[in-house]
Amino acid sequence: MYPAMLALLSVWFANDPPARPNLVGAVFAAGGAPIAGAGVFIYTARPRRGSSPCCPSCWPDCQKHVLTDADGRFRVPSLDPALIFRVLVVANGHEPALVSDVDPRSRALAVSLAPRGDDDLPPGLAVRGRVLDSRGRPVIGAEVVPIGVSSEFGMRYGANLGVDPLAITNARGEFVIRCDVVGCGVSVNVSARNLAPRDFEKLEAGPKRHDLVLLDGAIVTGRVLREGKPVAGVRVGLVQADRDAERFLGNDDVGTDDDGHFAFLNVPPGDRFVVYGTMGSLRQMGSVGIATIDVEADRAEVSVGDLEVEPAHRLSGRLVLADGEAAPPHTRVSISRDAAWDSQEVEIDRDGSFAFDGLPSEVFTLCASVPGYRVSPDNESFDRVNPFWLIGRIDDDVADLQFLLERGEALDSSSNGPIEASPSQQPLRGAPATSKK
């Protein structure tokens, strides 16, 4: 690599705080010139040790991204030291790069991008577009993320869609997404600073340029109180009530000020949202349940009112393998709120025990991942619709829950009973203490 740049990166790396390391590095063209304005995204993550039920892109750090400066350098701040990352790097006129096994504690990251000529692509293998604001001005640096691709069986969502994973608009607001199949249609999520994110369905590949308009969005405000007094420094979340893959726009969270006030900016109009206090920020203080609001008009201000801190619940239990084996060290168990975008995750103790505090009175899912095992239907709260977790309500403390896993691949939901069999409105329960296979 280039000695001067590596020396500079080494200085950045040496100055990183050890508790929450920064990922520092630089992005270069194939000839060695630095690339300014390249996008660096924390794409997925995995635990440094042990297993986790958290999906690879669902860690909070996977929302972090930065642009390189004029010298091609970047710094992604304050990453979880317990995780190893996969990093996506994109730049106009270059092939995107996914870098695996990135450890911000061990080294700076240098990425070289190969050139590509989008102007020479056959029309049927590229979706071309332009992102504009509501006043018709081009939006620079907007992120255009494919979320679905059309096929003979309809729209397909998820990973490995056969298209570029992401594009960033240039100084004219333009972007290009390459496709592997001629004539594909791509649904995208578009987001940009100071504008409301928005989904656009089935943009057809071909010579036509698609103009995508982002709105300013609404403002959602409120206040957090405890026994009538404002609570400062609490994180408040906002997410769509309906989070189907084809329309999900992501979540947001902000902090309360000294008077307990909070404000979400650029909230997409024409949708219903839930607002809630995050469990991690409230800690032993209590819990803040969900409030539902409708955001109808662009540039409107919607107040959710006062959110009161209420008593919270505790869940304690033990992860048990039905064959009598001990769960591997560093195995993690997670609990997630069904209506809110909020979760906790802990490592089990040597005997498989775990505990969660700060739980509001709501529906939760409980999940664990051990290689070669699946969630057992012997758990009373086994979700036959989504057989990867337990689901049920928590309205009081829950003690001694036995979370049973058995050997085998995850069960197919189609063979586990009708949708109405989901126990989501029943108390969250595990397996009977004598349940063994």
N, C-alpha and C positions, 0 to 999 in steps of 0.2 A: 504494500500500500504506500501511501504518500507520506514521507516522514514528517513534514511540517504539520499536516492535518492530524496524524496520529499523535504527535506530541501535544497538540492543542486538546484533542479529545482526552488524553491521559490526565491533563490538568483538570478538566471538567469532572472526570470520573473520580479522581482523588478527593474532590471537594464534596462528593455526595454524602448526605446524612445516612448513617448506617441503618437507622430504624426503619425508614421508609425510602428505599433507594430510588433515585431517578434513573431512567433509561436515557443515556446520552449517546450520540453518534452523529453520523453524517451520511449524506446520500450523494453519489457521484454518477455521472454518465460513464459509458463504457470507455471513453478516452481519458477519463480522469478529471474532467471539469466538474465542479460542484453544481448541484441542481437546486436552484432556489424555488420555493413554493411547492415542493413535493409534499404529499400527505403521508404521515406516519401514523398508523392506527394500531392500537392494541386489539388484535383480531380475536384471539382465543387465549385461554389459560388453562393450566392444570396444576394440581398440588405438587409442590416440590417433593413430597413424600406421601405415601398412602394413596387411597382412592377417595373420590368425592362424588356424590350424586348430583352436584351442580353441573348444568350443561356448560360446555366449554366457552360459550359466548355470553353466559349469564353473570359472570363475575362483575362487580362494580367497575373494576379497572378496564373492562372491555368497552367502556364508553369513552375512554380517553384517546385523544388524537391531537396532533400538532402539525404545523407546517414548518418546513426547513427555512432557515434565514438565507441571506444573500450569499453566505459561504457554504450553504448546504448542510449546516449543522442543525440539530434538534435536541430537545430535552423534554421527555415525558415525565412529569413530576410524580413523586410520592406513590410508588407502586407497592403492592402487598409483597413483603419479603418471603411469604410462604408459597408463592406461585412461580411457575415457569411459563413463559409467554410465547405465543406465535404472533409475529408482527407483519402487518401488510404495509407495503410501501408502493405508492402510485405517483405518477407524474405524467403530464401531457407529453405525447410523443415518445413514450417509453413503455416497455412491457412492465406490468405490475410484478412485484416480487413478494412472496410469502417466506419469511425467515422463521424457522422452527427452533425450539429449545433455546430461547433467548433468556438469559439470566442477568438481570440488571445489576446484581451484586458482584459479578465476576469480570465484566469487561464492557468497554464501549462497543457500539455496533456500527460497522461500516458496511453500506449496501451499495452495490453497483447495479444500475439498471440498463438493460439492453435497449437500443432504439427500436422504434417501430413506426411505420408509415401508415397512418390512418387514412390519408388521402388516397392511397392506392388500393384500399380494400374493395372487393366486389360489393355492389350495393346491397345484395341480399344477406351479407354476413356482418352488417353493422347497423346498430340503432344510433341515429344521430339526432341531437336535440340541442335546445338552448333553454336556459333557465332565466326567467325574468321576474322582476317584482311587479306589484300591482300597478305601478306607474309606467311599465314597459321598459324599465332599465335593466341591462344585463346584470346578473348576479355572479360575482367572481368568487371562486372557491367553494361553490355549493357542492355538497356530496350527493352523488346519484348512486343509490345502492339497489341492485337487482334483488327482488324478493320472490319473483315467480317467473316462470317461462312457459309459454304455451306449447302443447304437444298434441298428438292425435287423441289423447285421453283427456284433454282439457288443460287447465293451468296446473303446473307442478311447483310446489313450494319447498323450501328447505335449502340444504347445502348441495354443492356440486351440480349447479344448474347448467353448466356448459357455456357460461358467458363470463365476461370480466366481473370480478367480485365487487368492483367499485370504480367510479370515475369522478374526477373533480373538474369543475368548469373552469375554462381559461378566462382571459381578460375580456373576451366577448360573450361570456356566459355559455360557451359551447362545450359539448361533451360528445364522446363516442364510446359506445359499448360494443365490443366484439362478440359475435355469436359463433358457435360451432356448427349450427344447422341453418341452412339457407331459409330465409323467410320467417324466422322465429318472431314471436311477440314477447316482449319483456315488460313485466310490471315492476315499477321502481318506487323506492322511497327517496324523497328529495328533502334535504335539510340545509339550512344556511344560517349564519349568524344574524340575529335581529329579525328573523322572519319565521313564520309558523311552518313546521314540517308538513309534508303532504304526500299522499300516495297517488300515483298515476298508473292506470291499468293498461296493459297490453299495447305497448308502443311497438309498432310494426317495423321490422328491419326493412331497409330499402333507401331509395334516394330522398324520400321526404324527410324534412327536418321538423321535429316535434317541438313546439314552443310550450314550455311548462311554466305556469305562473304560480308564484308563492305569494300568499297574503301576509299582512302584518300580524294578524292574530289578535286574540283578546288578552286581557289582563285578569287574572284570578287572584283575589286577595283574601286574607283572613287573619285570625289571631289565635294563639295558643295560650290557654289559661290553666292555672292550677289553684283550686280553691279561690277563684276570683282574681288571682294575681297573674300578671304576665310572666311567661316562661321564655327566657332567652336561650339561644344556642341550640334549639331543637331542630332536627331535620324534618321537613314536611315533604311528602311525596305526592305526585299527581300522575295519574295514568288513565287511559281510556277504560271505560267499563266493559266494553266489548273488545277483546284482544285477539280476534281471529287473525290468522297469519296474513290474509290478503289485505287487511286494513290497519294493522297495528303500526303505530307511529313512534313507539318507544316511550319510556318514562322520563320524568324530570323530578328533581328534588332541590329544595332551597332551605336556607336556615332562617330562624326567627331572629328579629333584632331585639334590642333591650326592652322594648315595649311588647314583645311577643308577636309582632306583626310579621307577615310574610307576603310575598307577591310572586306569582308566576307570570312571566311575560311571553308573548308570542304563542299563546295557546290556540291550537287549530279550532276554528269555528265549525258549527254544525255537528257537534258530537256531545256525548255524555261522558263525564269524567268522575273518578273517585279521588278524594283528597284524604290524607291520613298522616299521622305521625309515625316515623320509622322506629322500629323496636330498638335498633342499635343506639340511637341518639338519646332515647329516653332512659335506657338502662334500668336502674332500680326506682326511678321516679314514678313509674306507672305505665299507662298506655293511652294512646289516642286512636280511637276507632275510625272507621271510614265515614265520610260525608259525600253524598252524591250531588253533582251539579250538572246543569245543562248549559253549554256554551253555544249560543245561537248565532251571534253576529260578529263579523270582523270588527276589530278595534273597540269592542265593547269592554266594560269593566264589570266583572261578576264577583260578588262577595259570597264567600262560604260561611261568613260569620265567625263566631267563637267556637273553637275546638277545645273541649275540656279534657284535661288529663284525669283519667279514671284509674281505679285499682287494676292491677295486672295479675295474670295467672302464671303458674309454674307447671311445667311438664317435666317429669323425670321418668326414666325407664331404662331398659337394657336391650341391646341388640343381641339376638340369639340365633345361632345357626341350628337348623333342625337335626342335623346329623351329629350334633354334639361337639363339633370342632370349634375352636376359638376363632373369633374374627381377627383378621390380620391387624398388626399394629398400625396406628395412624388412620384407621378407617373413620370416615366422617359420616355424620347424620345431619340432615338439614330439615328445617321446618319452614314452610312458606305460607303466607296468607293467601287464601284463594281469591279474594276480591281486590287485594292491593299488591303492588309490585314490591314486596318486602319479605326478607327471609333472614334466618340465622343458620349458622353451621358450626358444629363442634366436633372435635375428635373424641371418640369413645375412650373410656378408661380401660385398663387391662382386663377387667371383668365384663366389658361390653357396656357399662353404664354410661348414661348421658343425661343432660338436663338443659332446659331452656327456661329463661325468665323473661318477663316483660311482655307476655302474650295478652292481647285484647280478647274480648268475647266475640269470636268470629269462627269461620270455617278455615281449617288448615289442612295442608298436605304434609305428610311425614315421609321422608325418602332416605334410603341408604343404598350404597353400591358396594358389593363384594364380588370380585371376579368369580364366575361359575355358579352364582346363586341368584335367585329371584325372590321377589316379595311373595310370601306364602298366602294362599287364599284362606288359611286358617285364622289369619288376623280378622277380627270382627269388622274393622273399618277398611278392609281390602276393597280397592276401587275396581270394580269389574269393568268399568268403562275405560279407565286408564290404569292398567294393572302394573304400574311401576311404583305405586306409593299407597299409603293409607290416606283416607280423607274423612274428616268429621269435624264437628263443632267442639270448641273448648269454651266453656262458660264457667269453669271453676278450676281449681288446681287438679292436676292429674298426676297420680303417683304410681310407680311400679308398673308402668306399661311395658309389656313384653313385645318387642318388634321382631317378628319371626321371619327369617329368610330360609329358603330351601334350595337344594341343588336343582339346576336346570336353567334353560333360557326363559326370558320373560314370556308370560302367557299372552296369547292373542285375545284381544278384547272381544272379538266376535264370538268366542266360545265361552264367555264368562257370564252370560245373562243379559237381560234387557237393560236399556239405559236407566229405567226407573229403579233398578237394583242398586244404584250408587248410594252409598250411605252418607252423603255429604251433610245432611241435616241431622244425623244422629251423633251422639257423643263420640269423640275420638277414642277408640279402643284398639288394643293389640290382640294377641292370641292368648288363650287360656294358658296358665302357667304349666299345665301338664301336656300341652300340645307338642308332640315330637313325631318325627317320621323316620 
